[in-house]
């Protein structure tokens, strides 16, 4: 039976197609994972340090101090 006869609609196109070589199942799985992760669009984490970060800096007496290079120490 064809998909049209079963009412399933047209067949879906494959996500990836191998045009040269014979990759193993593991190689295809790794490639698929990488391609799918590129399209997720999620960020890695919060852009600003949390409150815990600043509490830890205070406990270690790492507060920003004026002087050369102080701008480097201002974010932690």
N, C-alpha and C positions, 0 to 999 in steps of 0.2 A: 504494500500500500504506500502511496505517496503522502507527504504531509498534508496536501490539499484535501485528500480523501478522508483523512482522519480528523480534519478540522483543527489541526495544531498550528496552521499557518506556515509561513516560509521558514526554511531551515536557517538557523543562526550562523553568522560568519564566525570563524575561529578567532580568538584573541591574538594568537601568534601562529606564524607559519614557517616551517623550516624549509628553506630553499636550497641549502647546500649542506652537506655533511649529515652525520647521523648522531645527534646528541643523545646522551643517556637520559633516563627518566629523572635522575637527580639533577642533571644540568638543566633540563627543561623546568623542573620545579624551582630551582634557584633563579633562573631567568624570569619566570612568571612572578615570583615574589618581589624581585627588584622592580619590574615594570609596574606592578600594582602599587607598590609603596611610593613610587614617584607621583602617582596621581592622587594620593590621599589628601594633600594640602593642609595637614595638621601642623601646628607649630610644636617645637621641641619642648617648650616650657614657658614659664612666666618671663616677661621681658625685664621686670624689675625684681631686685632681691626682696625677699620677704622680711617680716619683722624679726624672725629668728636670726637672720643674718646680722642685723644691727645689734641685737642683744649679745650675740657671740662676740662681735667686735668690741662692744663696751666691756665685756668681761675680760677680754685679752688686752684691754687698754690700747686698741688699735684705732682710736678716733683720729680723723684727719687732722694733721697739724700743719701750720703754715710753713712754707719753705720750698726750696727747689724740688720739683717733682711731686708736689702735693696733689696736683690734679690727677696723677696716676693712682694715688691711694684713695681718692674720694669715692670710688665705686666698690672698692674692696678687692 
